[in-house]
C-alpha cells in the first residue's frame, strides 16, 4: 500500500502525460484524418466526387503509414520530431508519431463509417441538386456520425496502447512509468497499478463512446 | 391534356451502354418518348428491362451514352454541372427505398431540399409545414424515419421531392415496397399532386395496377427498347405486343375452370365493352332480337383511370343459325367479340 502511495505523484503525472499526448494525436486525427477519410470515400467509384487519381493517391499514403509498425514509426520519425520541436523526448515529442499514426487509422474508420450510408440517400441529395460540399456537410457527416464516434473510440484506445510504446523512447506517460519501474526495477506493484489504471481508462472510454454513439444513432 | 398536348419531357434517341464482361450491354437502346405537360406517364416492364436506367437518364443521374433529354425545351444533356444542379431542383425524384437521411427528422429531410435551393432558414419552416400538411403528415414533423411506416416515409420523400415546386416528378418504383392499401393511398397522393399542382409525373413500375390507377399514357419496355406506347386505356383494351398482353392479363385475364368449360354445351363468347358502350344494353338487345338465351359465366369491369372497360364471358344457347346471327349482331356493335368455344350438338 505504501508503495502505491509513494508512487501516486508520479502516477498522476504519467496519467496526464498520456492524456495529453493522446489528446493531441486525436485532435490532429480529427483535423486531418477525418477530411482524409471523407476524401477516400467521396472520390470512390460512382460517388459524388469520383476521381481515380486522388482516390489512389490518398489510398497509397494511408496504407503506407498504416503498414509501418508503430514501434518502428516511432524511431523512424525521430529526426522529423527533432526538426519540428527541437527535441525528441517528452510527451509533446511523443505526440508527433502518435499523430502521424492516428491520421490514417482514423481516416479508414471515417471512410468505413461513410460506406455504411445507404448510397440511395446520397443519390436522393444529388437528385435535388445539392452541391458536393452540401452533401458532405449535411448528409454524409450526420449520417456517418454514430460510426465516426465508434471509430473515434477505437482510435483513442489504440492510441493509448501506442502511447505506452512511446514511453520506451522517453515519451513519458503511463507506459514509460510501467517500463521504468516494472521492467527495469522489477517493481511489480507499480506495474500492476499502471495496468489497472489503463484498464479503467480504456473501459471508461469504451463505455462513453458506445453510449454517445448509441444516443445519436437514429437508424 | 393527353394527346397532342404541350411537351414537357422529350427523350430523343437515348442509348445507355454499359461495359460488361461479355461485351457491351445496352440497358437502354434508341428510346424516343414525348411526355406531355400535366401528364402522368407510366413506363412498365420486368426488372432488367431498362426502365429504371431510362428514368435515371431523365435527370441525368445516369448520363446517356448518346441521345438528348429535353425538359421544358431545355437540353439537359449539354449543360454544365452547375446548370444541371440548378435544373435538378425542378425535377423531383422519389425511390422505392425512400432514401431519407436517417439522422434527420421528417421536417429536416424536407427542409434539406429547400436549403439546397437557397431558401432562407426562416422561410423554410413555413414551407415545410405546408408540405407536411399536403402529404398528410402534419403531426409527424419531428419524427425520425425509423419511427415512420413505409407509407409515411414515402410521403416524406414525396414532400422532399416537390418542395421546390418542380415541373416534373420522377418515381422509381415508389410503391413497390408497400402493401396494397398503402400503395393505393400513395397513388392517390401522386394523383392529387398531378391534378392540383400540375406536376408532370413519370413513373416506372412492374405493377399494371399502378398504371391502371393513375397513368394517362404508358410505355412498355423490353430489353432496353420501348415496344409499345399509347393511351393507357388503348393499351388495356387493345394491346398489340405479346408482352403487353401478358402485363394486361395480370389485371384483366380470368380463366373459366376446365370442368365448367366441359359442361358447357353452348357457344362461349368473350365480349369486351369499352368506355360508354358499357352503359348500352347491347346484350339485352341481342337477346331480345334473336331466339337465343345467354348465361353469364364470368364478368369484370375495370376502371382504367375512371374509364370503364368490361369483359364478360357468355354462353349462348340456341339454334346454330340464330347464334350465328346473334354473333354477327354483337360484332357489328362491339369492337371485340371472341368465340372461345363453339357450341356442340347443334
Interface residues (C-beta under 8 A of the other chain):
Chain A: X118 X120 X121 X123 X124 X125 X126 X127 X128 X129 X130 X131 X134 X138 X139 X142 X143 X145 X216 X218 X219
Chain B: X59 X61 X84 X85 X86 X87 X88 X89 X91 X92 X93 X95 X97 X99 X100 X101 X102 X103 X104 X112 X113 X115 X116 X117 X144 X145 X146 X157 X160 X161 X163 X164
